[in-house]
Amino acid sequence: MLIRWNDIDSLEWERRIAAHAPRATAALQQSWAYGAANAMIGGETLRASVEIDGHPAALAQFTVRRIGVGGACFASLALCLR
């Protein structure tokens, strides 16, 4: 298994999601636009693409928030919803 971080662009991300669930709507929290909106309000977005034996197996988007006071970061919280 190989996990690549932030290695595909928005078009490829959406293409892979659509290929995975062609008749269903993918979770909003896994859409590229959701990650972009998170980044616009100061969050960090990490995107993982997983390969098994050289074949795409999964995608996961994590939204990251830093928790702190006065510019000092005390903790980070990463969420991977749905």
C-alpha positions in Angstrom: 0.0 0.0 0.0 1.2 3.5 -0.9 -0.2 6.7 0.4 0.5 9.9 -1.5 -0.2 13.3 0.0 -1.5 16.2 -2.0 -0.3 14.7 -5.3 -3.4 15.1 -7.6 -5.2 18.2 -8.8 -8.8 19.1 -8.4 -10.0 17.6 -11.8 -8.4 14.2 -11.0 -9.8 14.3 -7.5 -13.3 14.9 -8.7 -12.9 12.3 -11.5 -11.9 9.6 -9.1 -14.7 10.4 -6.7 -17.2 10.3 -9.6 -15.8 7.0 -10.8 -16.2 5.5 -7.3 -19.8 6.4 -6.8 -21.3 7.2 -10.3 -24.9 6.8 -9.2 -24.6 8.4 -5.8 -23.5 11.8 -4.6 -20.2 11.7 -2.8 -20.0 13.3 0.7 -19.7 17.0 0.6 -16.8 16.8 3.1 -14.7 14.8 0.6 -15.3 17.3 -2.3 -12.4 19.5 -3.5 -14.6 22.6 -2.9 -15.1 21.7 0.7 -11.3 21.5 1.3 -10.8 24.8 -0.7 -13.4 26.5 1.5 -11.7 25.2 4.6 -8.4 26.7 3.4 -10.1 30.0 2.7 -11.1 30.4 6.4 -7.6 29.6 7.6 -7.7 25.8 7.9 -5.3 23.4 6.3 -6.5 20.7 3.9 -4.6 17.5 3.4 -5.6 15.0 0.6 -4.4 11.4 0.5 -4.6 9.1 -2.4 -4.1 5.4 -1.6 -2.8 2.8 -4.1 -2.6 -0.9 -3.6 -0.4 -2.8 -6.1 -0.2 0.3 -8.3 -4.0 0.7 -8.6 -6.0 3.6 -7.0 -7.8 2.2 -4.0 -9.0 5.2 -1.9 -9.1 8.9 -1.4 -9.4 10.8 1.9 -9.5 14.5 2.6 -8.5 15.8 6.0 -9.4 19.2 7.3 -6.9 20.5 9.9 -7.4 23.2 12.5 -4.7 24.5 14.8 -5.7 25.4 18.3 -3.9 28.0 20.3 -3.8 31.5 21.7 -1.8 34.5 20.5 -0.2 32.8 17.6 1.0 29.9 19.7 -0.2 26.5 18.5 -1.1 24.1 21.4 -2.6 21.3 19.3 -3.8 20.4 15.9 -7.0 18.6 15.1 -7.5 16.7 11.8 -10.9 15.5 10.7 -11.6 13.0 8.0 -15.4 13.1 7.6 -17.4 10.4 5.8 
